[in-house]
């Protein structure tokens, strides 16, 4: 049920979908006796879309998350294992074209491959199945080995987890798969904005990990977008992550609303 809600209600609440929906309702109301309300909804929708598109709102939402964890400190020594979260490979497009297709967050795979070369004795785990609401045969993990091999990492080094649909299952299934021992140090590689929620879920699953944030999306926090699509995409991304943080915490899946470097 939680997964279904995240793929329905969670998507509806994203700014671009919600505000376009409000504007559409307003347009319909123009044809009824509630035309005044319809005009107000349309004006509010247009103004809020402009704010989301061109203001630094998206930057602020993401920046708070990206700054939560510092860069990983390599001086502590080699890790025992490296876990990289899915989200880079588009499984549906990869199936359609018969080759791995990377659309976003490529840094996750690139950074994990670099770490694997740097620490040849560390175990390497890729976790990511299908996030589609209606299940199909496309699994992100099925193309991960080919991606890592192209980056110089032998397939034999990679452990694949292909059943997970979201970050909760990434954490739970990875723990069951690798069975981390007391005292082992595992790195978690994912996008910087996604790190707080990911670390919180791994902790709740009983898998203590060290954050290795990559794929930053914000530099100058107060900058204004010149293209509407850029501002909207950042606002949607930040809103989705904050909704996830709140929802997971309220559902008892994380101990902290905004997990940080030190567990509560």
C-alpha positions as CSV (number, residue, x, y, z in Angstrom):
1,X,0.0,0.0,0.0
2,X,2.8,2.4,0.9
3,X,4.4,1.8,-2.5
4,X,1.1,2.4,-4.3
5,X,0.5,5.6,-2.5
6,X,4.0,6.9,-3.3
7,X,3.3,6.2,-7.0
8,X,-0.2,7.8,-7.0
9,X,-0.7,10.4,-4.3
10,X,3.0,11.3,-4.2
11,X,3.0,12.0,-7.9
12,X,-0.2,14.0,-7.7
13,X,1.3,16.3,-5.0
14,X,4.4,17.2,-7.1
15,X,4.2,21.0,-7.8
16,X,4.0,20.7,-11.6
17,X,1.3,18.1,-11.6
18,X,-0.7,19.6,-8.7
19,X,-0.6,23.2,-10.1
20,X,-1.5,22.2,-13.6
21,X,-4.3,20.1,-12.2
22,X,-5.6,23.1,-10.2
23,X,-5.4,25.2,-13.3
24,X,-7.3,22.6,-15.3
25,X,-10.1,22.5,-12.6
26,X,-10.2,26.3,-12.8
27,X,-10.7,26.2,-16.6
28,X,-13.6,23.7,-16.2
29,X,-15.2,25.8,-13.5
30,X,-15.3,28.8,-15.9
31,X,-18.1,26.9,-17.7
32,X,-20.2,26.7,-14.5
33,X,-21.8,29.0,-12.0
34,X,-18.4,28.8,-10.1
35,X,-16.6,30.8,-12.8
36,X,-15.3,33.3,-10.2
37,X,-13.6,30.5,-8.3
38,X,-12.3,29.1,-11.6
39,X,-10.6,32.4,-12.5
40,X,-9.0,32.5,-9.1
41,X,-7.7,29.0,-9.4
42,X,-6.2,29.7,-12.8
43,X,-4.5,32.8,-11.6
44,X,-3.1,31.1,-8.5
45,X,-1.9,28.2,-10.6
46,X,-0.1,30.5,-13.1
47,X,1.5,32.6,-10.4
48,X,2.7,29.5,-8.4
49,X,4.0,27.8,-11.5
50,X,6.0,31.0,-12.2
51,X,7.5,31.0,-8.7
52,X,8.4,27.3,-8.9
53,X,9.9,27.8,-12.4
54,X,12.0,30.9,-12.0
55,X,12.6,31.5,-8.2
56,X,15.4,29.8,-6.1
57,X,12.7,27.7,-4.4
58,X,13.9,24.4,-5.9
59,X,17.5,25.3,-5.0
60,X,16.7,25.9,-1.4
61,X,14.7,22.7,-1.1
62,X,17.5,20.6,-2.5
63,X,20.4,22.5,-0.9
64,X,19.3,21.7,2.6
65,X,19.3,18.0,1.8
66,X,22.6,18.1,-0.1
67,X,24.5,19.8,2.7
68,X,23.3,17.3,5.3
69,X,26.2,14.9,4.9
70,X,29.8,16.0,4.3
71,X,32.0,14.3,1.7
72,X,33.3,10.9,2.8
73,X,36.6,10.9,4.8
74,X,39.0,8.4,3.1
75,X,41.5,8.8,5.8
76,X,39.7,6.2,8.0
77,X,40.9,3.4,5.7
78,X,39.4,1.1,3.1
79,X,35.7,0.1,3.4
80,X,34.6,-3.5,3.5
81,X,31.8,-2.9,1.0
82,X,30.2,-0.5,-1.4
83,X,26.4,-0.2,-2.0
84,X,25.2,1.8,-4.9
85,X,21.5,2.6,-5.2
86,X,19.7,2.3,-8.5
87,X,18.2,5.4,-10.2
88,X,20.7,5.9,-12.9
89,X,19.7,3.3,-15.5
90,X,16.3,3.6,-17.3
91,X,15.2,0.0,-17.3
92,X,12.3,0.4,-19.8
93,X,14.5,2.2,-22.4
94,X,17.3,-0.3,-21.8
95,X,14.9,-3.1,-22.6
96,X,13.6,-1.3,-25.7
97,X,17.1,-0.7,-27.1
98,X,18.9,-3.8,-25.8
99,X,21.6,-1.8,-24.1
100,X,22.0,0.1,-20.8
101,X,20.5,3.6,-21.1
102,X,21.5,6.2,-18.4
103,X,19.3,9.3,-18.2
104,X,19.9,10.7,-14.7
105,X,22.2,10.3,-11.7
106,X,25.0,8.7,-13.7
107,X,27.4,9.8,-10.9
108,X,26.1,7.0,-8.8
109,X,27.5,4.3,-11.1
110,X,30.6,6.3,-12.0
111,X,31.6,7.0,-8.4
112,X,30.9,3.4,-7.4
113,X,33.1,2.1,-10.2
114,X,35.9,4.5,-9.1
115,X,35.6,3.3,-5.5
116,X,35.7,-0.3,-6.6
117,X,38.9,0.3,-8.5
118,X,40.4,2.1,-5.6
119,X,39.5,-0.6,-3.1
120,X,39.8,-3.9,-5.0
121,X,39.0,-6.0,-1.9
122,X,35.7,-4.2,-1.1
123,X,32.5,-6.0,-2.0
124,X,30.4,-4.1,-4.6
125,X,26.6,-4.3,-4.5
126,X,24.0,-2.7,-6.9
127,X,20.5,-2.5,-5.7
128,X,17.6,-1.6,-8.0
129,X,14.7,-3.3,-9.6
130,X,11.6,-1.6,-11.1
131,X,9.9,1.4,-9.7
132,X,6.9,1.1,-12.1
133,X,3.5,0.9,-10.4
134,X,2.5,-1.8,-12.9
135,X,5.2,-4.4,-12.8
136,X,7.0,-5.5,-16.0
137,X,10.1,-7.5,-16.8
138,X,12.4,-4.4,-17.0
139,X,14.8,-4.4,-14.1
140,X,17.5,-1.8,-13.6
141,X,19.9,-4.2,-12.0
142,X,19.8,-6.5,-15.1
143,X,21.9,-3.9,-16.9
144,X,24.1,-2.8,-14.1
145,X,26.8,-5.5,-14.6
146,X,27.2,-4.4,-18.2
147,X,27.5,-0.7,-17.1
148,X,30.2,-1.6,-14.5
149,X,32.1,-3.8,-16.9
150,X,32.3,-0.9,-19.4
151,X,33.9,1.1,-16.6
152,X,36.5,-1.5,-15.9
153,X,34.9,-3.5,-13.1
154,X,34.6,-7.3,-13.7
155,X,31.1,-8.8,-13.5
156,X,32.4,-11.3,-10.9
157,X,32.9,-8.5,-8.4
158,X,29.3,-7.3,-8.6
159,X,26.5,-8.5,-6.4
160,X,23.1,-7.8,-7.8
161,X,19.8,-7.1,-6.0
162,X,17.0,-6.8,-8.5
163,X,13.7,-7.1,-6.5
164,X,13.6,-3.7,-4.8
165,X,11.0,-1.1,-6.0
166,X,11.9,1.8,-3.7
167,X,14.5,2.9,-1.1
168,X,12.9,1.0,1.7
169,X,13.3,-2.2,-0.1
170,X,16.8,-1.2,-1.3
171,X,17.8,-1.1,2.4
172,X,15.9,-4.2,3.6
173,X,16.9,-6.4,0.6
174,X,20.5,-5.3,0.6
175,X,20.9,-6.1,4.3
176,X,19.5,-9.6,3.8
177,X,21.7,-10.1,0.8
178,X,25.1,-9.1,2.2
179,X,24.5,-9.9,5.9
180,X,26.9,-7.2,7.2
181,X,29.0,-8.3,10.1
182,X,29.7,-6.2,13.3
183,X,32.6,-3.9,12.7
184,X,32.3,-3.9,8.9
185,X,32.3,-0.6,7.1
186,X,30.0,-0.1,4.2
187,X,29.7,2.9,1.9
188,X,26.3,4.0,0.6
189,X,26.6,5.7,-2.8
190,X,23.6,7.8,-3.9
191,X,22.7,11.3,-4.9
192,X,23.5,13.9,-2.2
193,X,19.8,15.1,-2.1
194,X,18.7,11.5,-1.6
195,X,21.2,10.7,1.1
196,X,19.3,11.8,4.3
197,X,16.3,9.6,3.5
198,X,18.5,6.7,2.3
199,X,20.7,6.7,5.4
200,X,17.7,6.9,7.6
201,X,16.1,3.9,6.0
202,X,19.3,1.8,6.1
203,X,19.6,2.6,9.8
204,X,16.1,1.5,10.4
205,X,16.8,-1.7,8.6
206,X,19.7,-2.3,11.0
207,X,22.4,-1.7,8.3
208,X,24.8,1.0,9.4
209,X,26.3,2.7,6.4
210,X,28.7,5.6,5.7
211,X,27.4,8.3,3.4
212,X,29.2,8.8,0.1
213,X,27.2,11.5,-1.6
214,X,27.4,12.2,-5.3
215,X,25.3,13.8,-8.1
216,X,24.9,17.2,-6.6
217,X,22.2,19.3,-8.2
218,X,22.7,22.8,-6.6
219,X,25.6,25.1,-6.6
220,X,24.6,28.8,-6.1
221,X,21.5,28.4,-3.8
222,X,20.1,31.9,-4.5
223,X,20.4,31.7,-8.3
224,X,17.3,32.2,-10.4
225,X,16.4,29.9,-13.3
226,X,16.4,31.2,-16.8
227,X,14.6,28.3,-18.2
228,X,11.2,27.3,-16.7
229,X,11.9,23.6,-17.1
230,X,15.1,23.8,-15.0
231,X,13.4,25.5,-12.0
232,X,10.4,23.3,-12.2
233,X,12.5,20.1,-12.3
234,X,14.5,21.2,-9.2
235,X,11.3,22.2,-7.3
236,X,9.7,18.9,-8.2
237,X,12.8,17.0,-7.2
238,X,13.1,18.8,-3.9
239,X,9.4,18.5,-3.1
240,X,9.4,14.8,-3.8
241,X,12.3,14.2,-1.5
242,X,10.8,16.2,1.3
243,X,7.4,14.4,0.9
244,X,9.3,11.1,1.1
245,X,11.1,12.2,4.3
246,X,7.9,13.2,6.0
247,X,5.9,10.2,4.8
248,X,8.6,7.6,5.8
249,X,9.0,9.2,9.2
250,X,5.2,9.3,9.9
251,X,5.0,5.7,8.8
252,X,7.7,4.8,11.3
253,X,10.2,3.7,8.6
254,X,12.9,6.2,9.8
255,X,13.7,7.4,13.3
256,X,14.5,11.0,12.3
257,X,12.6,13.3,10.1
258,X,15.9,14.6,8.6
259,X,18.6,12.0,9.2
260,X,22.1,13.3,9.6
261,X,25.7,12.1,10.0
262,X,25.0,10.9,13.6
263,X,22.2,8.6,14.4
264,X,19.8,9.7,17.1
